[in-house]
């Protein structure tokens, strides 16, 4: 299956303070005044995955898991509107977490991912870029805010038959996610989380952690 590459993104801010973040996949508009985030696909080839993301968000929302969904359009011009869930990504701040911040972040992630699983779903794209945090530079006790991006989430045990199901992010995604014969499993999320936790605990780059995993015969000593 296709690997969802980390596409380069462009960020622009207009005179009204509205921030637009564009990737090859989507265009995200952040309005600080209304505290709303609007996400639209870049082209029609992204529509299917977009509609799926909307379905996944509605499903989680209906089961009491807060995905921040305000409104959506699942017609010919799909869009997702959520409330502003947090100022920055874990990828930008995990290296400066204090010991206390690390412990709290890991606890919050376990709790929130478990809640997603209790709703009968697997996220399947957990990575530091999809975790929003509120940085506390003074003491390093950065606060967990939210998990985002439900585009390739699936119901537990559902077969990974659709082309957009056999996706994942290199390093964080479990190899089974690229196999259409496999069913979506909570183990896929725990695999991703284990790697995220290793990054948080070590405070190193993904590349050096990846190299260490490749060399190691017995797994990482945490």
C-alpha positions, 0 to 999 in steps of 0.5 A, a space after each residue: 500500500 502507499 506510504 503517507 509521506 511527510 509532505 512539506 507544508 507551507 504556513 501563511 498568516 494574513 492581516 486578520 491573524 488567520 493562519 493557513 497551513 497547506 500540505 499535499 493532502 489538505 489545507 487547514 485554516 486556523 482562526 484565532 478569533 473564532 477559535 475554529 480550525 477548518 480543514 479541506 482536501 487539496 483535491 478530489 483524490 483526497 475526498 474518500 479519505 476525508 469522508 472517512 475521517 468525518 465518519 470516524 470523528 462522528 463515530 467517536 463523538 457519538 460515543 462521548 470521545 471529544 474530537 472537537 468536531 463543530 461542523 462538517 460537510 461530507 458532500 461534493 466539497 468536504 470540510 471539517 470544522 473543529 474547535 482550536 485544540 492546542 497551539 503546537 505539536 508534540 514533535 516540536 517540544 518532546 525534547 524539552 519535557 521535564 521528568 514530570 512532564 514526560 510522566 504526565 504526557 505518557 499517562 495522558 496518551 495511554 488514557 486517551 488512546 485507551 478511550 479511543 479503543 473503548 469506542 471500538 476504534 483504532 487511530 492507526 496514525 499516532 505520531 508526535 505530529 498528531 499530538 497537540 500540546 501546550 508548551 510550558 518553556 519555563 519548567 518543561 511541564 508541557 501539557 497534553 491537549 489532544 490527539 488529531 487526524 482520524 483519516 486512517 482510523 478504523 473500527 477494531 477488527 475491520 479488514 484493511 481492504 480500502 487503499 487508504 486503509 493500508 497506510 501509516 507513517 514510516 517509523 511509527 506505523 506498524 508493518 501490518 497496516 500495509 497488509 490488506 489481509 490484516 484486520 485493524 488492531 489496537 496493537 497497531 496503536 500500542 506499537 506507535 505509542 511505544 515508539 512515541 514513549 521511547 522518543 519522549 523518554 530519550 529526547 532524541 531524533 527519530 532517526 537516531 532512535 530508529 538506528 538504535 532499534 535496528 541495531 538492537 537484538 533485544 529491544 530498547 533498554 528504557 
